[in-house]
Amino acid sequence: MSITKRIVCLANSRKMQGRCVAGRELNAGVVGAWIRPVSDRPAEEVSEYERQYQDGSDPRVLDIIQVPLIEARPKDYQQENWLLDPQLYWVKRGTLGWGDLSRLQDRRGPLWINGNSSYNGLNDRIPLAQAIELRSSLKLIHVPSLELKVFAPGEAFGNTKRRVQARFAFDGMDYWLWVTDPIAERQYLAESDGEYAVGEAYLTISIGEPYQDYCYKLAATVIGRT
């Protein structure tokens, strides 16, 4: 029997061959806990079929969605995970606007544990041994000044694939995190390499799957002022 949760979608980002969808529960206007619907596949990514509305469309960030779930599936630092019911459609119940985000945000920093950086990142990863002790993996934050950098991080090693990186300060710390928001990626990869000032923005930050003994912080959603 399914359990229905109503969430505000705050992420529909790239993950393996599918997506990572997440949001905060919303009941009668009261903001609740983070929920991340997951599949029963090894990496728990959500397929297009599993997340679609009845008309075949894909959930968008800021949609209010009724999501059919089976049970809670917490895993290490990803305590927000819930197993989705793949036999039922998701149902859109409305949409929130930019002005509503202030009551959904996480106001306190830092972004979990700082002090570990990859070659092209800054405060962008957490040693796995420390990450598994965390009790959360999702935050919605407000930043007054966001910059997106488009470049090929592996070009010196023969890899010409370009990526988008979010650069911002939060709670007195600087961060350079890879963007996995497909809409933002599509928009900025269409531009030339360079640095682009977005200005005020909300970001959904997610801790991704372990990779080579680290877990990486990702900018799963970029929401500029509209």
Secondary structure by P-SEA (a helix, b strand, c coil): cbbbbbbccccccccccbbbbbbbbbcccbbbbbbbbbccccccccccccccccccccccccccccccccbbbbccccccbbbbcccbbbbbcccccccccccccccccccccccccccccccccccaaaaaaccccbbbbbbcbbbbbbccccccccccccbbbbbbccccbbbbbbbccaaaaaaaaaccbbbbbbcccccccccccccccbbbbbcccccccc
